[in-house]
Amino acid sequence: MGLKAYLNDIVEAVVTTAKGMRITARYGVDPREEVTLQYPEERWEIPEGYRGFLHNDIKTCISCSMCVKVCPVDCISLEAVRGADKKMVLASYDINIGRCMYCGLCVEVCPPKSLKHTAGYEMASETRGELILHFIAEDAAEVKARVARQVAEAAAKAEAAKAAEAAKPADLSSEAAKAPATDPKVAKEEEKKPE
């Protein structure tokens, strides 16, 4: 078994190396069989279902914070305040793509489907702060102050409407007091009298 097995191993190594070199030679000689991509100018076609960077459409986002709760690495931060119409208003929505592991859990639980994976995968940066995507351009304090003003204005309008509604029955009762009180029997008799 010693010499025969040794020679069989050598033959097998030569045969498998020849097979591999034949495939390599075919790719190296045939120009139709290009494997290398000239990267910045050419890019691979992204397959369907690829989980790239996250994008949130803030116009359809309802600020439910489900994405924040389900994220296993806490890469999503959200601040929201209750608006004048009792709906939540986004004050800030940030995603740290340097921390994100692209698991897709946040996309699955999003009720309005405003959070989606894009085909983006290139984000070279010099600092970690550049890896935080801000989806609301305004400062969170400015948004909160604006919403607070709107809530105060709506409350003032509602209070004025209540005061006006409360004043109407009082006006009607004072007009009824000014009108002469007539007995229904007397009014019927006056109607029956011939003129």
C-alpha positions, 0 to 999 in steps of 0.5 A, a space after each residue: 500500500 505504500 508505494 502504490 498509494 503514493 503514486 496514485 496520490 501524485 497522479 490524482 494531484 496532477 489530474 485535478 490540477 490540470 482540470 483547474 488550469 483548463 478552467 482558468 485558461 478558458 477564462 483567461 483566453 476567451 474575452 466573452 468570459 470576463 469575470 473582473 468588473 472595472 468597479 467604479 465605472 461598472 457595477 454588479 446588478 443588484 439581485 431582487 430582495 437585496 437588503 441595502 441601506 434603509 430609507 424611511 418615507 417620512 410622509 407616510 411614517 406614522 411614528 409608531 416606533 415599532 422599528 425602534 422596538 424591534 431593532 436588535 442593535 438599536 440603530 434607529 432613533 425616533 422622536 415624536 410629539 402629539 400634534 393638534 389633530 391628535 396624531 403623532 408628528 415626527 420630530 427626528 428620525 435617524 438611522 445609524 448605518 454603521 451599526 445596522 446589521 441589515 436584518 430587515 426586522 424593522 422593514 417587516 414590522 412597519 405598519 404603513 411600509 414606509 421603511 424600506 431597504 434600498 439597493 445602496 451599499 457604498 458609504 465610505 466615510 472618514 468619521 462615524 458621524 457621517 454614517 448617521 442618516 437624518 431623515 428630517 432636516 429640521 432640528 427636533 427642538 424646532 419641530 417640537 416648538 412648532 407643533 406646540 404652537 399649533 396645539 396651543 392655537 387649536 386649543 384656543 380655537 376650541 375654547 373660543 368655539 365652546 364659549 360661543 356655543 355656551 353664549 348662544 343658549 344664554 342669548 336664546 333664553 334672554 330673548 325668550 324672557 323679553 317676549 311676552 308670556 302668552 298662555 296657550 288657551 288665551 292664544 287659541 281664543 284670540 285666534 277664534 275671535 272673529 274680527 
